[in-house]
Amino acid sequence: MSASRPRALLGVALALAVGGGLAACASDGPGFTTPDDDTGDDTTPAPDDDTSEPADGVHYLVSALPYSDPSSPSLVELDADFQAVWTWTAPAGKGTLGAVREADGSTLFVEVSFPPDLSATLRRIDASGQETFSWDGPGDAPLQFAHGVAVTPEGNYVVGDTGNFRVLALRPDGTELWRLSFDDGVGGPRAPNGVAVRDLGGGEVRLAVTLLEGAFDQVAAFRLGAEDEAPLPLFAVPEEAGEGEVSWPHGPRIEEDGGVVFCSAAYGAIVRLGPDGDEEWRLPQEEDGGMLVFPRDALFTGTGQLLIPDNAAELLVIDDPFGAFEVVEATPLSGGYWIGEVPCGPGGGPPCLGGG
């Protein structure tokens, strides 16, 4: 099949993701600084801020592709009050499309070059900002416009290699374990633009992937077995092209029961699929909807609030998501893509970075 349509689709996706709707976040906001790009040094920079005394609690890690303001941070850690307490800025012309905090306090993320390059590298930095791992992809084809990264219970990495229409798994030393290829779309290959992994207990580990093709967008779930075994398919929604309301899916997240929450971005909706793939709800519940602008990710907090980075360059904090769906705070966020919860402190994980 010809890959011309999906590759053109990727260009449209990037235009929507980083286009004029993204305003720059304030450079004098808490935790935000402007990097010095005059050194000519293309190595991984250290964090922009000095780390203050650790604090206990839950923080939030945001991955951003700040195309409209390259001086803005590419990784932002927010405290419980949604104030930036730690930032990291990619080299000029680059941003991040997915990040997770590992148990030892390291940050694993996908670094992507702005167009027309779109090359990608999987990187890991420690709490001081020193790079401890980088991987450009397997020898047959380097990573291209990669979206999303997850960590398995064994500590292996799963990355969505969007431009090559595949999902790859690898050990922390870069040894490839398995790959899933998605070359069976209606108009050509489908591009994975989000991945999630969760251990459900009892030996059940699931992988969720959002797939973008245009005529046949899907959300797919798989069961992970041994670390070097290819995942087994569980369900894909919709099963046939043209069914259901899944369009430009982003930000898959697996819940405790194996259900998947994702953003159907073109519909401005947050959707939950049950453990078997049946749609159970979508937000906002108002019939008119339309208040979310191309949402890419959604995270429910422990207090029941809903956090959404949307295409209006804001992190929306929403109270009563299943009722009034009231936006109580909108934090400026340049190019925000993913948001993840970071348990930290003696009761929850490694020391929290920054204050708060």
C-alpha positions in Angstrom: 0.0 0.0 0.0 1.1 3.5 -0.6 2.3 5.5 2.4 1.7 8.9 0.8 -1.7 9.5 2.4 -0.6 8.7 6.0 2.6 10.8 5.6 0.5 13.7 4.3 -1.8 13.1 7.3 1.2 13.4 9.6 1.9 16.8 8.2 -1.7 17.8 8.9 -1.4 16.4 12.4 1.7 18.4 13.1 0.1 21.6 11.7 -2.9 21.2 14.0 -0.7 20.3 17.0 1.7 23.2 16.8 -0.1 25.8 14.7 -1.1 29.3 15.4 -3.5 28.3 18.2 -0.6 27.7 20.5 0.4 30.9 22.3 3.6 31.2 24.2 3.5 30.7 28.0 4.7 33.6 30.0 8.5 33.6 30.3 8.4 35.1 33.8 5.9 32.5 35.1 7.0 30.3 38.0 9.8 27.9 37.0 10.1 29.1 33.4 13.4 30.5 32.1 14.8 31.2 28.7 17.7 28.8 27.7 20.9 30.2 26.3 20.9 29.0 22.7 24.1 30.9 21.7 26.5 28.3 22.9 26.2 26.1 19.8 26.2 23.1 22.1 23.7 20.6 20.9 24.1 18.2 23.9 21.2 17.6 26.3 20.9 20.7 28.5 20.6 20.5 32.3 17.3 21.6 33.9 16.6 25.3 33.8 16.0 25.6 37.5 18.0 24.6 40.6 16.3 21.9 42.5 15.1 23.1 45.9 14.3 21.0 49.0 12.2 17.9 48.1 8.6 17.9 49.1 6.1 15.0 49.5 2.9 14.6 47.4 1.8 14.2 43.9 3.2 16.3 41.0 2.3 16.4 37.3 4.7 16.0 34.4 3.8 17.7 31.2 5.5 17.0 27.8 5.4 19.8 25.3 6.2 20.6 21.7 6.5 24.4 21.9 6.7 25.1 18.2 5.3 28.6 18.5 7.8 29.6 21.2 10.9 27.5 21.0 12.3 29.2 24.2 9.5 27.6 26.2 10.2 24.4 28.3 9.8 21.0 26.7 9.2 19.3 30.1 7.3 21.0 32.9 6.7 19.5 36.4 3.7 21.1 38.2 3.0 20.8 41.9 -0.4 20.1 43.4 -1.4 23.7 42.8 -0.4 23.5 39.1 2.6 25.8 39.5 5.8 24.9 37.6 8.5 23.8 40.0 10.9 22.2 37.5 11.5 22.6 33.8 13.8 21.2 31.1 14.2 22.8 27.7 15.2 20.8 24.6 17.9 22.1 22.2 16.7 24.7 19.7 14.3 23.3 17.1 13.1 20.4 19.2 10.4 19.5 21.7 9.0 16.4 23.4 6.0 14.2 22.6 5.5 12.0 25.7 7.3 11.6 29.0 7.2 9.4 32.1 9.0 9.5 35.5 10.8 6.3 36.4 11.0 4.9 39.9 14.5 6.1 40.4 13.6 9.7 39.6 14.8 9.6 36.0 12.7 11.2 33.3 12.2 9.2 30.1 10.9 11.1 27.1 10.6 11.3 23.3 12.5 14.2 21.8 11.3 15.3 18.3 12.7 17.8 15.8 10.5 20.5 14.4 9.6 20.2 10.7 10.8 19.4 8.1 13.1 17.1 10.0 10.8 15.2 12.4 13.6 12.9 13.5 13.1 11.6 17.0 15.2 10.2 19.9 14.2 8.4 23.1 16.1 10.0 26.0 16.5 9.5 29.7 17.9 12.1 32.1 18.5 11.8 35.8 17.2 14.3 38.4 20.1 16.6 37.8 19.4 16.7 34.1 22.3 14.5 33.0 21.6 12.2 30.1 21.9 8.6 31.0 20.4 7.0 27.8 19.6 7.9 24.2 18.2 5.7 21.4 17.5 6.8 17.8 15.6 3.6 16.8 16.5 0.3 15.3 19.0 -0.1 12.4 16.4 -0.7 9.7 14.7 2.7 10.2 15.3 5.4 12.8 12.5 6.8 14.9 10.4 9.3 13.0 7.9 11.8 14.6 7.6 9.4 17.6 4.6 10.0 19.9 4.4 8.5 23.4 6.5 6.3 25.7 5.5 3.9 28.4 7.4 1.6 30.9 6.5 -2.0 31.4 6.5 -3.7 34.9 9.9 -5.2 33.9 11.3 -1.8 33.3 11.4 -2.0 29.6 10.3 0.8 27.2 7.5 1.0 24.7 7.5 3.8 22.2 5.1 4.8 19.4 7.2 5.2 16.2 4.5 7.3 14.5 6.3 8.0 11.2 7.2 4.4 10.7 3.7 3.1 11.6 4.8 0.8 14.4 5.2 0.4 18.1 8.6 -0.8 19.4 9.6 -2.3 22.7 13.2 -2.3 24.0 15.3 -2.9 27.1 16.9 0.1 28.8 20.1 -0.7 27.0 18.5 -0.3 23.6 18.0 -4.0 22.8 14.8 -4.3 20.7 12.3 -6.9 22.1 9.3 -6.8 19.8 7.5 -4.6 17.3 3.9 -4.1 16.2 3.3 -2.9 12.6 0.1 -1.2 11.5 0.0 -1.4 7.8 -3.6 -2.5 7.3 -5.5 0.8 7.2 -8.1 1.7 4.6 -6.0 4.3 2.8 -2.6 3.0 3.9 -0.7 2.4 7.1 -2.0 3.7 10.4 0.2 5.8 12.6 0.4 5.1 16.4 0.4 8.4 18.2 0.0 7.4 21.8 0.9 4.3 23.9 0.1 3.3 27.5 1.0 0.3 29.6 -0.5 -0.8 32.9 -0.1 -3.8 35.3 -3.6 -4.9 36.3 -2.3 -7.5 38.7 -2.7 -11.3 38.6 -0.3 -11.5 35.7 -2.4 -9.2 33.5 -0.5 -6.4 31.8 -2.2 -4.3 29.1 -1.0 -2.1 26.3 -3.2 0.6 24.7 -2.4 2.3 21.4 -4.2 5.2 19.6 -3.9 4.9 15.8 -4.3 7.7 13.2 -5.1 7.1 9.5 -7.9 9.4 8.7 -10.4 7.0 7.2 -9.8 4.3 9.9 -8.7 5.8 13.2 -8.8 3.3 16.1 -8.0 2.7 19.7 -6.5 -0.8 20.2 -5.7 -2.8 23.3 -3.3 -5.7 23.7 -2.2 -8.2 26.4 1.6 -8.2 27.2 3.2 -11.6 27.9 6.9 -12.4 28.4 9.1 -9.4 27.7 10.2 -10.7 24.3 6.8 -11.9 23.2 4.7 -9.9 20.8 1.5 -8.5 22.4 -1.8 -10.4 21.8 -4.7 -8.3 20.5 -7.7 -7.8 22.8 -9.9 -5.3 21.0 -9.8 -2.5 18.5 -12.5 0.3 18.3 -14.1 0.8 15.9 -13.9 -2.7 14.3 -14.7 -1.3 10.9 -13.9 1.9 9.1 -16.7 4.5 9.4 -18.2 3.1 12.6 -18.3 5.0 15.9 -17.1 8.5 16.8 -13.3 8.0 17.0 -11.4 10.7 15.2 -7.8 11.9 15.8 -7.5 9.7 19.0 -4.8 10.8 21.4 -3.5 10.2 24.9 -4.6 6.6 25.8 -4.7 5.8 29.5 -5.4 2.4 31.0 -7.6 2.3 34.1 -7.5 -0.2 37.0 -10.1 -2.5 35.5 -8.4 -2.5 32.0 -10.7 0.1 30.5 -9.1 2.8 28.3 -9.7 6.5 28.5 -8.6 8.5 25.4 -9.2 11.8 23.7 -11.2 11.8 20.5 -9.6 15.1 19.6 -11.5 16.0 16.5 -14.8 15.7 18.4 -13.4 17.6 21.4 -14.3 14.6 23.6 -12.8 12.5 26.4 -14.0 8.9 25.9 -13.9 5.7 28.1 -13.9 2.2 26.7 -14.7 -0.6 29.1 -12.3 -3.6 29.5 -13.9 -5.3 26.5 -13.9 -2.2 24.3 -17.5 -1.0 24.7 -17.9 2.7 25.0 -19.2 3.6 28.5 -19.1 7.4 28.5 -17.8 10.5 26.8 -17.2 14.0 28.2 -18.3 16.7 28.3 -21.8 15.2 28.6 -23.7 18.3 27.4 -25.3 17.7 24.0 -23.8 20.8 22.5 -20.2 20.1 23.8 -17.6 21.9 21.8 -15.8 23.5 24.7 -12.6 21.5 24.3 -10.2 22.5 21.6 -8.4 19.4 20.2 -7.6 17.8 23.6 -4.5 15.5 23.4 -4.6 14.0 26.9 -6.8 13.7 30.0 -5.9 12.8 33.6 -8.2 12.4 36.6 -6.6 13.5 39.8 -7.1 11.9 43.2 -9.6 14.7 44.1 -11.8 13.9 41.1 -10.7 16.9 39.0 -9.9 16.4 35.3 -6.7 17.9 33.8 -6.6 18.5 30.0 -3.9 20.0 27.9 -5.7 21.4 24.9 -4.8 23.2 21.7 -5.6 26.6 23.1 -2.2 26.6 24.9 -3.7 25.9 28.3 -3.9 23.2 30.9 -7.5 23.1 31.8 -8.4 22.1 35.4 -12.1 20.9 35.5 -14.3 20.4 38.5 -17.3 18.1 38.5 -16.4 16.5 35.1 -19.5 14.3 35.1 -21.8 17.2 36.0 -21.2 20.9 35.5 -17.9 20.3 33.8 -16.6 23.6 35.1 -13.2 25.0 34.1 -11.8 26.4 37.4 -8.3 27.1 36.2 -6.5 27.5 32.9 -2.8 27.5 33.3 -0.8 28.8 30.3 1.1 25.9 28.6 2.9 26.3 25.3 2.5 23.2 23.2 1.4 20.9 25.9 0.8 17.3 24.7 0.9 14.8 27.5 0.3 15.0 31.3 1.2 12.3 33.7 0.9 11.9 37.5 4.2 11.7 39.4 3.8 10.3 42.9 6.8 11.5 44.9 8.2 11.8 48.4 8.8 9.1 51.0 5.2 7.8 50.8 4.9 7.8 47.0 8.2 7.5 45.2 11.4 9.4 44.6 11.8 12.9 46.0 9.7 15.5 44.3 11.6 17.8 42.0 11.4 21.5 42.8 9.3 22.8 45.7 5.7 22.3 46.6 
